[in-house]
């Protein structure tokens, strides 16, 4: 292993430690929250039924921690993005969200039920009484409704039927829900009314969560927009219906994009300024960037109608699909369809000193393969072996009728890093094959794409 590869392996190991630490953080914070709750007398009871009320309060604390962790994970904090990668951060956000909403529902249900029990009234009446007794309790009920809407629209069968733009707009209710829930936590919860360590603990994590959103999702993009340094230079049609957009301007150098990363692109014209969409940078130059995408949704389909000169605001760069993720002296780059874009970017800077590299590319048809000529040329220059598997997808990750496996195509795959870019289910199949072939977990690097799962 070269000195560079050894250094990369050490960095990958350190990143793995940090990733494990971030994964444990919400549960550590939840433990602290419960400890403060207990220290404040949260376990004091008069009758046995009071334990039910205690469980309800504890679930509310856990739900609040998980909700705030969710917000932080998608606040695009550079440290989180570098350690976890955007895909893993979003996956953790989604997973925690389900636990959080279930805990929130249980919290609300238990509190209302216990209120009804002690007041000797029906549950429905207790719910109305709570909602009308104080404005912050009414706000908490609004928050619960917002969380239920977000949970319902996050179910896979619902997401597949919705446009990304519509789903994303509804998903912003998460922020409204958390903001609506905050007052009742500080004004009604006895743990918070008296100030002290618990009050400052919760104040700190609220500031970190929402401060991250304000800084990295509002302030940083606003500063870049004010500079106005990026504009569309050209728009080009590619094979298979894909579109390449080249953007240039003095801000390019400030972005420090690495080959394999992606940006969130916002095009400031009349029809597109409201939404930012993730597209991989398929080509980097000192004064410009190029994205290449196929029409899979409203955002990517509209790229072909962009006009040169349109102002562009970007967020990022994001993703760990880069050379910095390396743990082995060689690599296998596996892509499906338009997933070749980060692979093409990686190849553009690959040299023999970077180790052996194989490129495996599954496409529906050769004449639909975007950037094929560039990929062939760059693979040859990098000394890479290029395997193009054409045809409709079969039961596994390879083309229908093919029994190709990673180990069959690359005999020493277990001693290499494996980079995977493609639709989620296809990428899962490739990763399963890699792990079955002996590739270590930390040597698998992936970027999944697609709001709706598609077979490419």
Secondary structure as UniProt FT lines:
FT   HELIX           3..39
FT   TURN            40..43
FT   TURN            48..49
FT   HELIX           50..73
FT   TURN            74..76
FT   HELIX           78..84
FT   HELIX           86..119
FT   HELIX           123..133
FT   HELIX           135..154
FT   HELIX           156..159
FT   TURN            160..161
FT   HELIX           164..171
FT   HELIX           173..187
FT   HELIX           190..193
FT   HELIX           196..213
FT   HELIX           214..219
FT   HELIX           220..227
FT   STRAND          230..237
FT   HELIX           239..241
FT   STRAND          243..248
FT   TURN            250..251
FT   HELIX           252..255
FT   TURN            259..260
FT   STRAND          262..267
FT   TURN            270..274
FT   STRAND          277..285
FT   TURN            286..287
FT   STRAND          288..293
FT   HELIX           298..301
FT   HELIX           302..305
FT   TURN            308..309
FT   STRAND          311..318
FT   HELIX           323..325
FT   STRAND          330..336
FT   HELIX           337..339
FT   HELIX           340..348
FT   HELIX           352..354
FT   STRAND          357..363
FT   HELIX           366..368
FT   TURN            370..371
FT   HELIX           372..382
FT   STRAND          385..390
FT   TURN            400..401
FT   HELIX           406..409
FT   TURN            411..412
FT   HELIX           413..415
FT   STRAND          416..423
FT   HELIX           424..436
FT   TURN            437..438
FT   HELIX           441..443
FT   STRAND          444..449
//
